[in-house]
């Protein structure tokens, strides 16, 4: 009888332990990333490496997608739960057309793009008659590119535009000679510079009134996982705060190097660059004024018929909207 009782106790203990494991299993978020690991999604890889998402009971399941429009298509269709960071134009276009997505947080406050060009191209005026590769004809890179061109006295028709969705492809086009100039972001921007291409200027210098990128969520998924999103937001904030602490510089560089199989010097330059411009949005709040600025530009391009109400843009009960 004692043996039977002991067997029953052990079986019950095993059941309780198994149940506890299930109860504490991490909630997986299928997360889209554009192209490959770059500096714009640095905090995510820090959160994964340092265990901040795991501490919040979250597992980030990364899916790398060819272009920003593709990530928005996939999240609108429900193939992705969340997009880590992407330019805000494509999500706004999709929301305007009724897609069930929302901006959970602005990730990039200042855009990190620069225009890299062949060694013989020394200035913007040398771009006349040249082929320039950007991310899309109506995406966030087009907004920045137009500002840069107009700011240097160039207009549409002075150059040819070709489109490649993600930065690695644009760099490849520049290296191969298929393009004379390309809009790039760190750390691949620094690969281009080390290869002898000229940095003609930063897009940030022309676009300080516009937000860059955001964390996008599928509303249908989020409606059943609000508790997950409420854990996700502070876990991301903790990861960003760790990155912003200068004493973590070397480890931050090592984390992105490993994630993207990148060169140390390029990642170190990307780290310094993130301090040079106020890239990351630190407050976690979504500014109505900055989004209004961007929507005004998109209306001027004929891509939006009017401003989108904030209740259609932001994820209620999770996203804090200000001004």
C-alpha positions in Angstrom: 0.0 0.0 0.0 2.9 2.4 0.8 4.4 1.7 -2.6 1.1 2.4 -4.3 0.7 5.6 -2.4 4.2 6.7 -3.2 3.6 6.0 -6.9 0.5 8.1 -6.9 2.3 11.0 -5.2 5.1 10.9 -7.8 2.6 10.8 -10.6 0.7 13.7 -9.2 3.9 15.7 -8.7 4.9 15.0 -12.3 1.5 16.2 -13.5 1.7 19.4 -11.5 5.3 20.0 -12.9 4.1 19.4 -16.4 1.1 21.7 -15.9 3.3 24.4 -14.5 5.6 24.1 -17.6 2.6 24.5 -19.9 1.3 27.4 -17.9 4.6 29.3 -18.1 5.3 28.5 -21.7 6.3 31.6 -23.6 3.8 33.3 -25.9 5.2 33.2 -29.4 5.0 36.3 -31.6 5.5 35.7 -35.3 7.5 38.8 -36.0 8.4 40.2 -39.5 11.8 41.9 -40.1 12.6 43.7 -43.4 15.6 42.2 -45.2 18.1 41.3 -42.6 19.2 42.4 -39.1 20.1 46.1 -39.3 20.5 48.9 -36.7 16.8 49.9 -36.9 15.8 46.6 -35.1 18.8 46.5 -32.7 16.7 46.5 -29.5 14.8 43.3 -30.6 18.0 41.3 -30.9 19.2 42.8 -27.6 15.9 41.7 -25.9 16.3 38.2 -27.3 20.0 38.0 -26.3 19.6 39.4 -22.9 16.4 37.5 -22.1 14.1 40.5 -21.6 11.4 39.1 -23.9 11.8 35.6 -22.2 11.4 37.3 -18.8 8.1 38.8 -20.1 6.9 35.3 -21.2 7.4 36.1 -24.9 9.3 34.3 -27.7 10.1 36.4 -30.7 9.9 34.2 -33.8 11.7 36.2 -36.5 10.6 36.0 -40.1 12.8 37.9 -42.6 10.8 39.4 -45.5 12.1 40.8 -48.7 10.6 44.3 -48.6 8.5 46.6 -46.4 5.4 46.3 -48.6 5.7 42.5 -48.3 5.8 42.7 -44.6 2.6 44.9 -44.6 0.9 42.5 -47.0 1.7 39.5 -44.8 0.7 41.2 -41.5 -2.5 42.4 -43.1 -3.3 38.8 -44.2 -2.5 37.5 -40.8 0.6 35.6 -41.7 2.6 37.7 -39.2 1.4 38.8 -35.8 3.8 41.8 -35.6 6.3 43.7 -37.8 9.3 44.7 -35.8 9.9 48.0 -37.6 9.0 49.3 -41.0 8.6 52.7 -42.6 5.2 54.2 -41.7 3.9 54.9 -45.2 3.0 51.4 -46.2 1.1 50.7 -42.9 -0.8 54.0 -43.4 -1.8 53.1 -46.9 -3.0 49.7 -45.7 -4.9 51.2 -42.8 -6.5 53.7 -45.1 -7.8 50.8 -47.3 -9.2 49.0 -44.3 -6.5 46.5 -43.4 -6.8 45.1 -39.9 -3.4 46.5 -38.6 -2.4 49.2 -36.2 0.7 51.1 -35.2 1.6 49.9 -31.7 4.7 52.1 -31.3 6.9 54.5 -33.2 10.3 52.8 -33.3 12.4 55.2 -35.4 12.0 58.9 -34.7 14.7 60.0 -37.1 15.4 58.2 -40.4 18.8 56.6 -40.8 19.1 56.8 -44.6 21.9 58.2 -46.7 22.5 58.4 -50.4 25.6 56.4 -51.4 27.0 56.9 -54.9 29.7 55.7 -57.3 33.2 57.2 -56.6 33.0 59.5 -59.6 29.8 61.1 -58.3 30.9 63.8 -55.9 27.7 65.7 -55.3 24.0 65.8 -55.9 24.4 67.8 -59.2 26.4 64.8 -60.6 23.2 62.7 -60.3 21.6 64.2 -63.4 20.9 61.5 -65.9 21.9 58.8 -63.4 20.0 55.7 -62.2 19.2 55.8 -58.5 17.7 52.8 -56.5 15.3 53.4 -53.7 12.9 51.2 -51.7 9.6 51.9 -53.5 7.8 54.4 -55.7 5.5 55.4 -52.8 7.1 54.1 -49.7 9.0 56.0 -46.9 12.2 56.0 -48.9 10.5 57.9 -51.7 9.4 60.5 -49.3 12.9 61.0 -48.0 14.5 60.8 -51.5 12.2 63.5 -52.9 13.0 65.8 -50.0 16.7 65.3 -50.6 16.5 65.9 -54.4 14.4 69.0 -54.1 16.6 70.3 -51.4 19.5 70.1 -53.9 17.7 71.6 -56.9 16.9 68.4 -58.6 13.4 67.3 -59.8 11.8 64.2 -61.2 13.0 63.7 -64.7 16.5 64.8 -63.9 17.4 61.2 -63.0 16.0 57.6 -63.4 14.5 55.7 -60.4 14.6 51.9 -60.0 13.2 50.0 -57.0 14.6 47.3 -54.8 12.7 46.7 -51.5 15.4 46.0 -48.9 18.8 47.7 -48.3 20.9 44.5 -49.0 19.5 44.4 -52.6 20.1 48.1 -53.1 23.7 47.8 -52.0 24.1 44.8 -54.4 22.8 46.9 -57.2 25.3 49.7 -56.4 28.2 47.2 -56.2 27.3 45.6 -59.5 27.0 48.9 -61.3 23.3 48.4 -62.0 22.7 51.6 -60.1 24.8 54.8 -59.9 23.5 55.7 -56.4 21.4 54.0 -53.7 19.5 54.9 -50.6 21.0 52.8 -47.8 20.9 52.4 -44.0 23.5 51.4 -41.5 25.5 49.2 -41.2 25.3 48.4 -44.9 25.8 52.1 -45.6 29.3 51.8 -44.0 30.0 48.7 -46.2 29.4 51.0 -49.2 31.7 53.7 -47.8 34.5 51.2 -47.1 34.2 49.9 -50.6 34.9 53.4 -51.9 31.3 54.7 -52.6 30.6 58.4 -51.6 28.1 59.4 -49.0 26.3 62.3 -50.6 24.3 63.2 -47.5 21.9 62.1 -44.8 18.1 62.1 -45.4 17.6 63.2 -41.8 18.9 66.6 -42.6 15.9 67.1 -44.9 13.2 65.3 -42.9 13.4 66.3 -39.2 9.7 66.9 -39.1 8.7 63.3 -40.1 8.7 60.1 -38.1 10.5 57.1 -39.6 9.3 53.6 -38.7 6.9 51.8 -36.4 6.1 48.5 -34.7 3.0 47.2 -36.6 0.5 44.7 -35.2 -2.3 42.7 -36.7 -5.5 43.9 -34.9 -7.2 40.5 -35.1 -4.3 38.8 -33.4 -3.9 41.6 -30.9 -7.5 41.5 -29.9 -7.0 38.0 -28.5 -3.5 38.7 -27.2 -3.7 42.1 -25.5 -2.0 40.7 -22.4 0.9 39.7 -24.6 1.2 43.1 -26.2 1.1 44.7 -22.7 4.0 42.6 -21.8 5.7 43.2 -25.1 5.8 46.9 -24.9 7.8 47.2 -21.6 10.1 44.3 -22.7 11.0 46.3 -25.8 11.4 49.5 -23.8 13.8 47.6 -21.4 15.8 46.4 -24.4 16.0 49.9 -25.8 17.1 51.4 -22.5 19.9 48.8 -22.2 21.1 49.7 -25.7 21.0 53.4 -24.9 23.3 52.9 -21.9 26.8 53.7 -23.2 28.4 51.2 -20.9 26.8 48.4 -22.9 28.4 49.6 -26.2 30.7 46.7 -26.8 28.1 44.0 -26.0 25.5 45.8 -28.1 27.9 45.7 -31.1 28.6 42.0 -30.5 24.9 41.2 -30.4 24.1 42.8 -33.8 27.3 41.4 -35.3 26.2 37.9 -34.4 22.6 38.4 -35.5 23.5 39.8 -38.9 26.9 38.1 -39.5 28.3 41.6 -39.9 31.8 43.2 -39.6 32.7 44.8 -36.2 33.8 48.1 -37.7 30.6 48.6 -39.6 28.4 47.8 -36.6 30.6 50.1 -34.4 30.0 52.9 -36.9 26.2 52.1 -36.9 26.3 52.4 -33.1 28.0 55.8 -33.3 25.5 56.9 -36.0 22.5 56.0 -33.7 23.9 58.6 -31.3 24.6 61.1 -34.0 21.0 61.4 -35.0 18.2 60.8 -32.5 17.2 57.6 -34.2 15.2 55.6 -31.6 12.0 57.0 -30.2 12.5 56.6 -26.5 9.2 57.6 -24.9 7.0 54.9 -26.4 4.4 57.5 -27.3 2.9 58.1 -30.7 2.8 61.7 -31.7 -0.3 62.9 -33.5 1.5 65.9 -34.8 4.3 64.0 -36.4 1.9 61.5 -38.0 -0.1 64.4 -39.3 3.0 65.9 -40.9 3.6 62.6 -42.7 0.0 62.2 -43.8 0.1 65.7 -45.2 3.1 64.7 -47.4 1.3 61.5 -48.5 -1.8 63.5 -49.4 0.4 65.9 -51.5 1.7 62.8 -53.3 -1.9 61.8 -54.0 -1.5 58.5 -52.0 -4.0 59.5 -49.3 -7.3 61.3 -49.9 -7.3 62.7 -46.4 -6.0 62.3 -42.9 -6.7 59.0 -41.1 -8.3 59.3 -37.6 -6.0 58.2 -34.8 -8.4 55.6 -33.5 -7.9 53.8 -36.8 -4.1 54.1 -36.6 -3.2 53.3 -33.0 -3.8 50.2 -31.0 -6.2 51.3 -28.3 -5.4 50.3 -24.7 -1.8 49.6 -25.6 -0.5 52.6 -27.5 -0.2 56.0 -25.8 -1.0 58.8 -28.2 0.1 62.4 -27.4 -0.5 66.0 -28.6 
